[in-house]
Amino acid sequence: MYKVADHPYWKTPFGKVYLDNLNLTSHGLMLIFASLFMILIFGLLYRKKDPVPRGFTNLLEVLILFVRDKIAIANLGEHDGRKMAPLFLSLFFFILFLNLMGLIPIFTSATGNVNVTAGLALVTLTVMIGGAIYKNGLMGFIHAFIPHGVPWPVMILLIPIEIMGMFIKAFALTMRLFANMLAGSIVVYSIIGLVIVFGAAGAPSLLLGVAIYCLKVFVAFLQAFVFTLLSALFINQIHHPAH
C-alpha cells in the first residue's frame, strides 16, 4: 500500500484505487478479492457435473476430498464430519487464496495481519461454543469443562483453566497463522533490501530469495492445512468432550 499526502491507495495495473474513499485497508480489499475468487472458481470454473473430473476441476477435487476425508471426517466422525465439511473447506480455501495472493506483487498478504487471523480464529471459536451448545445443550456445554472423577476442591482450580484453555486455543490459531505468514514476508523483503543497499554485490542473494519464495508457496498450502486441522481438532474436543 502506498500513501500520497496521507491518502493511502492500492496500485494496480488499471490505476490507483484510493482506499480512504472506500473506507478499506489493503488487507480488507484482499478479503473481498479472495471471496470473489472463491465464487468465480467454484461457481464458474469448477465443473462438478462432469462424470470424470479433468484439469483444474480434478485438482480441486483432490483438495476437497483431502479436507473432507482427512480433516473433517477423520476428526469429527462420518456423520458430523460430512455435515461440517463445508465449514472446513471454506476455511481451507479462503486462507489458501489469501496466502497465495500475498505472493503476487500487486497484492498484499492479508494473513500477515493479526486482525485477519483473529477474525478467522473467531469463526472457529464461535463454532466451538455455538456448535457445542446446539449439539449437547447448555448443560452439556458446561459439563465439558468439568473433569470426571476429580475432587470438588480441585475443580475450583481446573474449571477456570479449562475455560481459559478454550480461548487460548483460538489465540493460538490467531498467532500461529499470523506469525508464519508475516515471518516469510519479512525474510523476502530483507533479501530484496540487501540488493537495494549493496547493488550488484547483493545480487547473489536473489537466488536465496527465489528459493524462499518457492518455499512460501509450500507454506501457503501448509498453513491453510494446519489452521483447518487445528480448528477441526479443537471443535471435536468441545463437541465430543467424552473423547
N, C-alpha and C positions, 0 to 999 in steps of 0.2 A: 504494500500500500504506500502511496506517495502523498505528500502534502504540499500545497501551494497556497501561501497566505492563509494558513490554518483551515484550508478546505481539503480534507482528505478525498482522494479519488482512486479508483481502480483502473489501471492502464490496460486496455485491451487492444487487439488489432483493429477494432472498429472505432476507436476513440476513447476518450476519458469518461468514466462514469463517476460522477461526484456523489460520494456516499452520504454526505450530510444532507443532500436533498432527498435521499431515500430513507434517511434515518437508519442506515445499515452500516455495520462494520464489514470489512473484507471477509471475516470469518462467517458472519451472518449470511453474506452473499454465497459463500461456499456451501452452506447448508441448503440454501434454496437450489443451487445448481445440482448438488448431489441428489436431492429429491426429484428434480426434473429428469436427471439421467436415469434414475431408477424407473420412473414412469415410462420414459422413452424405451429403455431396454426391455423391460418386462411387459410393457403394454403393446409395443410395436415390433421389436426385433425378435423377441422370444416366441418361437413357434411351437406352442405346447401341443397343438393338434396334429403335428407331424407324426406318423406312425413310427418312424425311425429318426431320432434327433440327429441333425447334422451340423457341422461347422460350429458357429457361435452358440447355437442352441444346445449342442452337445456339451460344450464347455460349461454352460450354465447348469445343465442337468447334473453334471459331475459335482459341482459345488453345492447345489441344492440337496442332492441325495446325501452328500457327506455331512452337511449340517443337520439334516433331518435324522439320519440314522446314527451318526457317530457322536452327536452332541445332544439333540433333543431326546430321542428315544433311549439312547444309552444311559442318560442320567435321570430321566423322568419316567421311564417305562413306556410301553407301547401306547397305552391309552392317552395319558397326559402328554407324552412326547409328541404325538401326532397333533393333538389339539393346540399345543404351544409352539409347534414348528414355525408357523408364520411369524411369530414374535422374534424367534432367534434368527430366522432368515432375514428379517428386516434389519435387525441389529447388525448382523454379519455384513450384509451387502452395503448398508449405509456407511458403516465405519470403513469398509474396504474402499468404497468410492472416495470418501473424504481423504483417506491415506494416499491413494493413488493420485488424486488431484493435486496433492501437495508436492508431487514430483514434477509437475508440469510448470514451467517457468512463469506463465501468466496467472497461475493460481497460487493460493497460499494453503498451508497445512492447517486446517481448522482443528484437527485433533491435537495440535500443539498448543491449543488454548484450553486452559483448565476449566473455563466456563462451559465449553462444549462438552468435554468429557464428564463434567459434573452433571450436565443435563442428561447425558446418556446413562450414567450410573443411577440417576434419579428414576429413570424408566424402570430399571431393574429393581430398585428399592420399592417402587410403587407396586410392581407385580408381586414382589416378595410379601409385602404387607397385605395389599388388597386381595391378592390371589389366595393367600393363606386364610384370611377371614372368610372369603367366599367358599372355599373348599372345606374348611374344618369348622367354621363358625367362630364367633368371637372368643368363646371359652376355649375352643381347641387351639386358637392362635395364642392365647395367653399360656395355656399349658405347655406349648412348645418351648417356653423359657424356663419351665420348672423341671429340673432333672429328677428322674425317678430314683427312689431309694436313698435320697440324701437327707440327713437330719435337718430339721427346720432351721436351727441356728445358722447352719452353713448356707441354706438357701437365701438368707438375708443378704449374703455377700454374692452368691452365684447368680441370682436372678438379675440384678443390675448389670453384672458383667455380660450375661447372655444378651440382654437388650442392647447394651453398648456394642457388642460384637456384631449385631446385625447392621448397625450404622457404620462400623469400622470396615465391614466388607464392601459397602458402597463407596466409602472413601478410598479403599484400596483399588477398586476398579477405576476411580477417577484418576488417581495419581499414577497408576501403572501405565495406562494408555497415554496420558499427557506427557509423562517423563520420557518414555521411549521415543515418541514421535518428535518431541522438542529436542532431545539429545541428538537425534540423527540430523536434524536441520542445522543445529549449531556446528556439528562436525563438518558438514558440506560447506557451510558459509565460511568457516575458519580456513578451510583449504583454498577456497576462492580468494579469501583475503590475503593469503600468502602470495598468490600470483599477482595480485594488485600491488602489494607492497614491494615485492622483490623483483617483479617483472619477469624477464626470461629465466632468471636463476631459479625462480619458483615454479617454472613450468612443469618440471617432472612430478610435482605434487598433484598435477591434474590427473595423472594415471591413478593415483590413490583415490582421488575424488570420484573418478568414474567407477572404480571398484566399490566404493562405499555407496555410490548412487545405485548400483545394481543390487547391493545388499539391502538397500532401503526398499526396493521392490518386494523382496522376500519378507522384510519386516512388516510391510504394509499388509500382506496376507496373514502373517503370523499374529500380529497384534489384533486383527479383526477376529481371528480364530480364538485367541486367548481370552479376549473380552467376552465373547459369546459363550465359550466353555465355562468360564468362571461364573457368568450370570446363570447358566443352567445349573451348576453345582450349588450356588447359593439359594436359588429358588427351590431346588429339590430339598435342601436341608430344612427349610422352614415349612414347605408344603407337606413333607413327609417326615415329621420330627422323630417318629419311631425308628427311622432308618439312620 
